[in-house]
Amino acid sequence: MLGRYFFHYNHHRLHRSIGFITARRPGPQQKWEEAQVIYDTTAAAAAFSENLSS
């Protein structure tokens, strides 16, 4: 269960960096919104994993 969660978390981290690279270029607004949603999800996941370890 936990291993699957971390795989999911890392997968989102990878997509976050890809999303930000794409979002910084002038492009469709939707691209930026998608990157923002992924960023928010990753931030929530990071906070959750910090709570788990403490």
Secondary structure, DSSP 4 states (H G I P E B T S, - for coil): -HHHHHHHHHHHHHHHHHHHHHHHSS--HHHHHHHHHHHHHHHHHHHHHHHHH-
